Amino acid sequence: MPARPPRYKVVPTLLMVYLVAMAYVGYPRYVSGQMSALQYFGIIAATIAVIVLLFFSLRIRDRRRKQ
């Protein structure tokens, strides 16, 4: 039976897929001028930063559990 991928990889990957979908949905608002570039790209950048921090946090937690 193949091993399951660790949670620290699955959760951030799913959140990145969700972010891409939400960026796609929000793009027409950015193009039409309802949302500034700073707001649109700022939200995306902040979300990516949180996902990266979550990845490292979950990885550290996983390594500590294995010890």
C-alpha positions, 0 to 999 in steps of 0.5 A: 500500500503506498504511503500517504503524503504528509499533512504538511504537504497536503494542506498547503497544496490544497490552500494554494489551489484554493488561492489560485481559484479565488485569484481567478474569480477576483481577477475581473474585479481587478481588471474593471477597476473595482480593486486596486493592484495593491489590494489584489496582489497584496492579498495574494502575496499575504496569503502565500506568505501565510501558506509558506509559514503554515508549511514550515510550522506543520513540517516542524510539528511533524518532525517533532512528533517523529522524534 
